[in-house]
Amino acid sequence: MKYVLVTGASRGIGKSTARLFARKGYHVFLNCNQSVSQLEEVKAQIEADGGSCSLTTGNVGNPDDVKHIFETISKSCDALDVLVNNAGVAHIGLLIDMTDEEWAHVIQANLSSVFYCCRAAIPGMIGRKHGKIINISSIWGTVGASCEAAYSASKSGVHGLTKALAKELAPGNIQVNALACGVIDTDMNRQLSEEERKELEYQIPAGRFGTAEEIAQMVWDIANAPEYMTGQIIGIDGGF
């Protein structure tokens, strides 16, 4: 049995990723912080399909919660085979209007969470000289987005952390890569008006938003990529 932790697994990319890994025979540790009832629905769907999973709820932006999550995981396995850092939040608004608390929340949820989960997962992976860490990021981490300064900064941080950690862990045969997602049709983007959506679709060469299932497939492909591939920020954005 192989083991994967998917953070932010109650919906969208996390949910699709969790269900795909379960179908492929992994035991999936399902994580979310607030949408526990939705996470329980994901668990029920996986089990109805004959898959294996368990709940590891908690705020991955909080180091104490992450410690508890990995204590729970350690009761089932010595180490994760794959860590998918997917949990995150968006924030749209002018930087000058952003409060200290809002800034801290975005950085904790999107960047510190990756640090905390990587720090907890790495010892077990090093012990086996095997492991894949896949960080779900955004093209805004590369090019930036107006009125999303904190979000863009947090994802730029994920890119830097990915590249640095890949070099640090390469001697231990642990691969670290990130997916820089374009505009994906998830709840995070459903706040857009129909007019805003059409304007964005017009700017995307593929002419549409990506799907959570497409991102999940890329996560699976990276998890099964040759070990020589590490430290990469892989764009999946419809040519945007």
C-alpha positions as CSV (number, residue, x, y, z in Angstrom):
1,M,0.0,0.0,0.0
2,K,1.2,3.5,-0.9
3,Y,0.2,6.6,1.1
4,V,-0.6,10.2,0.1
5,L,-1.7,13.2,2.0
6,V,-3.8,15.7,0.1
7,T,-4.4,19.0,1.9
8,G,-7.5,21.0,1.1
9,A,-9.2,17.8,-0.2
10,S,-12.8,18.8,0.5
11,R,-13.5,20.2,-3.0
12,G,-12.0,21.3,-6.3
13,I,-8.4,20.3,-7.1
14,G,-7.9,18.5,-3.8
15,K,-11.0,16.5,-4.1
16,S,-10.3,15.4,-7.6
17,T,-6.7,14.5,-6.7
18,A,-7.7,12.5,-3.7
19,R,-10.2,10.5,-5.7
20,L,-7.8,9.8,-8.5
21,F,-5.0,8.5,-6.1
22,A,-7.6,6.4,-4.3
23,R,-8.7,4.8,-7.7
24,K,-5.0,4.1,-8.4
25,G,-4.7,2.1,-5.1
26,Y,-3.3,4.6,-2.7
27,H,-4.5,5.1,0.9
28,V,-5.4,8.8,0.9
29,F,-5.2,10.9,4.0
30,L,-7.9,13.6,3.4
31,N,-7.3,17.0,5.0
32,C,-9.3,20.2,5.3
33,N,-9.8,22.7,8.1
34,Q,-13.4,24.0,8.0
35,S,-15.4,22.1,5.4
36,V,-15.5,18.8,7.4
37,S,-18.9,17.7,6.2
38,Q,-17.8,18.1,2.6
39,L,-14.6,16.1,3.4
40,E,-16.8,13.3,4.9
41,E,-18.7,13.2,1.6
42,V,-15.4,12.8,-0.3
43,K,-14.5,10.0,2.1
44,A,-17.8,8.3,1.4
45,Q,-17.4,8.6,-2.4
46,I,-13.9,7.1,-2.2
47,E,-15.1,4.2,-0.1
48,A,-18.1,3.6,-2.3
49,D,-15.7,3.3,-5.2
50,G,-13.7,0.7,-3.3
51,G,-10.9,3.0,-2.2
52,S,-9.1,3.4,1.0
53,C,-8.9,6.7,2.9
54,S,-9.0,8.4,6.3
55,L,-9.7,11.9,7.6
56,T,-6.9,14.1,9.0
57,T,-8.6,17.4,9.7
58,G,-6.9,20.5,10.9
59,N,-5.4,23.8,9.8
60,V,-2.2,23.2,7.9
61,G,-1.3,26.8,8.4
62,N,-1.0,26.1,12.1
63,P,2.2,24.1,13.1
64,D,0.4,22.5,16.1
65,D,-2.4,21.2,13.9
66,V,0.2,19.8,11.4
67,K,2.0,18.0,14.2
68,H,-1.3,16.4,15.2
69,I,-2.1,15.5,11.6
70,F,1.2,13.7,11.2
71,E,0.9,11.9,14.5
72,T,-2.4,10.5,13.2
73,I,-0.7,9.5,9.9
74,S,2.2,7.8,11.8
75,K,-0.3,5.3,13.3
76,S,-1.0,4.0,9.7
77,C,2.4,4.2,8.0
78,D,6.1,5.0,8.6
79,A,6.2,7.6,5.8
80,L,4.2,9.2,3.0
81,D,5.0,8.2,-0.5
82,V,3.5,11.5,-1.8
83,L,2.6,14.8,-0.2
84,V,0.3,17.1,-2.2
85,N,0.3,20.6,-0.7
86,N,-3.0,22.0,-2.2
87,A,-4.7,23.9,0.6
88,G,-4.9,27.6,0.1
89,V,-7.0,30.8,0.0
90,A,-7.5,33.7,-2.3
91,H,-7.8,37.4,-1.5
92,I,-8.8,40.0,-4.0
93,G,-8.5,43.7,-3.2
94,L,-6.1,46.7,-3.3
95,L,-2.9,46.2,-1.3
96,I,-3.4,49.5,0.6
97,D,-6.8,48.3,1.9
98,M,-5.4,45.0,3.2
99,T,-5.2,44.5,6.9
100,D,-2.2,42.9,8.8
101,E,-4.5,40.1,9.7
102,E,-5.6,39.4,6.1
103,W,-2.0,39.5,4.9
104,A,-0.9,37.0,7.6
105,H,-3.9,34.7,6.8
106,V,-3.0,34.5,3.1
107,I,0.7,33.8,3.8
108,Q,-0.1,31.3,6.5
109,A,-2.6,29.4,4.4
110,N,-0.7,29.4,1.1
111,L,3.0,29.4,2.1
112,S,3.6,28.6,5.7
113,S,1.3,25.5,5.3
114,V,3.7,24.1,2.7
115,F,6.7,24.6,5.0
116,Y,4.9,23.0,8.0
117,C,3.8,19.9,6.0
118,C,7.1,19.5,4.2
119,R,9.0,19.7,7.5
120,A,6.8,17.0,9.0
121,A,6.8,14.7,5.9
122,I,10.5,14.9,5.1
123,P,12.0,12.8,7.9
124,G,10.0,9.7,7.0
125,M,10.8,10.1,3.3
126,I,14.6,10.5,4.1
127,G,14.5,7.4,6.1
128,R,13.3,5.4,3.0
129,K,15.2,7.5,0.5
130,H,12.0,7.9,-1.4
131,G,9.2,10.5,-1.7
132,K,7.4,13.0,-3.9
133,I,6.4,16.5,-2.8
134,I,4.0,18.3,-5.2
135,N,3.0,21.8,-4.4
136,I,-0.1,23.3,-6.1
137,S,0.7,26.8,-7.1
138,S,-0.4,29.4,-9.6
139,I,0.8,31.3,-12.6
140,W,0.3,34.4,-10.5
141,G,3.4,33.3,-8.5
142,T,5.4,33.8,-11.7
143,V,3.8,36.8,-13.4
144,G,1.8,38.4,-10.5
145,A,-1.8,39.6,-10.6
146,S,-3.3,43.0,-10.0
147,C,-5.3,43.2,-6.8
148,E,-3.9,39.9,-5.7
149,A,-0.6,41.0,-4.3
150,A,-0.6,38.8,-1.2
151,Y,-1.8,35.8,-3.1
152,S,0.9,36.3,-5.8
153,A,3.5,36.8,-3.2
154,S,2.6,33.6,-1.4
155,K,2.7,31.6,-4.6
156,S,6.1,33.2,-5.6
157,G,7.2,32.0,-2.2
158,V,6.0,28.5,-3.0
159,H,8.0,28.5,-6.2
160,G,11.2,29.6,-4.4
161,L,10.6,27.0,-1.6
162,T,10.0,24.3,-4.2
163,K,13.3,25.0,-6.1
164,A,15.4,25.3,-2.9
165,L,13.9,22.2,-1.3
166,A,14.4,20.2,-4.4
167,K,18.1,20.9,-4.3
168,E,18.3,20.1,-0.6
169,L,16.5,16.8,-0.9
170,A,17.8,15.5,-4.2
171,P,20.7,13.6,-2.5
172,G,18.0,11.8,-0.5
173,N,16.1,10.8,-3.7
174,I,13.1,13.0,-2.8
175,Q,11.6,15.0,-5.7
176,V,9.9,18.4,-5.2
177,N,8.0,20.0,-7.9
178,A,5.2,22.6,-8.3
179,L,2.2,23.0,-10.6
180,A,1.6,26.6,-11.6
181,C,-2.1,26.5,-12.4
182,G,-3.8,28.9,-14.7
183,V,-7.5,29.8,-14.3
184,I,-9.2,26.6,-13.0
185,D,-13.0,26.1,-12.8
186,T,-13.2,25.7,-9.0
187,D,-15.1,27.5,-6.1
188,M,-12.2,29.9,-5.8
189,N,-13.1,31.4,-9.2
190,R,-16.9,31.1,-9.0
191,Q,-17.0,34.5,-7.4
192,L,-16.4,35.9,-10.9
193,S,-19.3,37.5,-12.7
194,E,-20.4,36.1,-16.1
195,E,-18.8,39.1,-17.8
196,E,-15.5,38.7,-15.9
197,R,-15.5,35.0,-16.7
198,K,-16.0,35.7,-20.5
199,E,-13.3,38.3,-20.4
200,L,-10.8,35.9,-18.8
201,E,-11.8,33.0,-21.2
202,Y,-11.1,35.4,-24.1
203,Q,-7.5,35.9,-22.9
204,I,-6.8,32.2,-22.6
205,P,-5.6,30.7,-25.9
206,A,-7.4,27.4,-25.1
207,G,-10.7,29.5,-24.8
208,R,-11.8,28.0,-21.5
209,F,-11.0,27.5,-17.8
210,G,-9.1,24.4,-16.8
211,T,-10.8,21.6,-14.8
212,A,-9.9,20.2,-11.4
213,E,-9.7,16.8,-13.1
214,E,-7.0,18.0,-15.5
215,I,-4.9,19.3,-12.6
216,A,-5.4,16.0,-10.7
217,Q,-4.1,14.1,-13.7
218,M,-1.0,16.3,-13.8
219,V,-0.4,15.7,-10.1
220,W,-0.6,12.0,-10.8
221,D,1.8,12.2,-13.7
222,I,4.3,14.2,-11.6
223,A,4.0,11.6,-8.8
224,N,5.0,9.0,-11.4
225,A,7.6,11.0,-13.3
226,P,11.2,9.9,-13.5
227,E,13.2,10.6,-10.4
228,Y,15.5,12.9,-12.4
229,M,12.7,15.5,-12.6
230,T,12.8,17.8,-9.6
231,G,12.8,21.5,-8.8
232,Q,10.4,22.3,-11.6
233,I,7.6,24.8,-11.8
234,I,5.3,23.2,-14.3
235,G,2.8,25.5,-16.0
236,I,-0.7,24.2,-16.8
237,D,-2.7,27.2,-18.0
238,G,-4.2,26.7,-21.5
239,G,-1.4,28.7,-23.0
240,F,-2.2,31.8,-20.9
